[in-house]
Amino acid sequence: MTGNEKLEMRAQLLSTVREFVNRDVIPQAAKHDEEDTYPAELVDQMAEMGLFGLTVPEQYGGFGMDQTTYAMVFEELAKGWLSITGPIGTHSVLTSAIAKYGSEQQKQSWLPDLAAGKKRGGLALTEPGGGSDVAAIQTRAVKDGDDYVVNGNKLFITNGRTGDVFFLLAKTDINADPPYRGISGFIAEKGPGFASGRDLNKLGYRGVDTAELVFQDYRVSANELLGSVEGQGFYQVMDALERGRINVAARAVGVATAAFETAIKYSQQRNTFGKPISSRQTIQNMLADMATKIHAARLMTYHAAELKDSGARIDLEAGMAKLYASEICAEVTMDAMRIHGGYGFIKDQPLERYYRDAPLMIIGEGTNEIQRLVIAKNLLKRYPI
């Protein structure tokens, strides 16, 4: 596919996603959020649209789109409802890992069904005692003949209940020095010994399932060791999480944009003392700052996406984009609520949902405290004495 053809496809895809969000997602979002119910029909529609294969190479049944298009799609979806991004966001971490690190047999075995949404996946990384500190994970995978036997628990797993296949990180060498070199990645499908545990009741990001995964003498074939090499899991997941941080930054831009657009419309309709509040300098200053922050966050996100497409390591740029976009998302949603006054605090308006959803981006894909450490580490390398 030529560059112009991809740009045309991007425009068509974004138009289709925007129509889907306005027609189907927004009218259902409040109900699913309030009742914390899984939007199965909407997720099936996204599968029909091909969104589960957004970045999967064309030869394996996907769209083969670039990271900038990927970010734009997530921004549009998040503008309608953050939770609808969950089923395909964590799924794309799995597909990107297989596409980059999987053997040809693994790619042919898994990617076509994953791209079509026939199988749906996620990332099984975080544990009760290990999230940001990946090297501290305790899940074990012990070689036994042609299989590995896995025991352990994973927590905060998006698609944990509805997903079928996961990019599983487990320790294959507990004596490795440093410890992260003992981590391996597996393509793990639910079956005997691998099941969903409890569901988590969340502040925001409701409707999409977030659950515990439990492994009890689960046997996974050695053929599903990602890339057929032990000890590469840490590097594989760090690369996948760069894409994940672009994803989270784009979601934050989408939620912030929805809050801003709601606020600027309201400010022109709400009158106080005979004038719309949009004529008040204080409100105008808030709107100007909100729009400027969103624009900066969007540019940072697209810049990180473009660098990722070039093949560069983007720890620094993805970390900066995720950090800034998520922080301004929290600020913008709060300012939008201030502009609405009492109306922003009740469920008749979507603002309280935007406000509850915003913290997820600050925490997810590596907390912002960890992002600052990653950014500083890379800056110190870039500016040696």
Secondary structure, 3 states (H helix, E strand, C coil): CCHHHHHHHHHHHHHHHHHHHHHHHHHHHHHHHHHCCCCHHHHHHHHHHCHHHCCCCHHHCCCCCCHHHHHHHHHHHHHHCHHHHHHHHHHHHHHHHHHHHCCHHHHHHHHHHHHHCCCCEEEECCECCECCCHHHCCCEEEEECCEEEEEEEEEEEECCCCCCEEEEEEECCCCCCCHHHHEEEEEEECECCEEEEEECCCCCCCCCCEEEEEEEEEEEEHHHEHHHCCCCHHHHHHHHHHHHHHHHHHHHHHHHHHHHHHHHHHHHHCEECCEEHHHCHHHHHHHHHHHHHHHHHHHHHHHHHHHHHCCCCCHHHHHHHHHHHHHHHHHHHHHHHHHHHHHHHCCCCCHHHHHHHHHHHHHCCCCHHHHHHHHHHHHHHHCCC
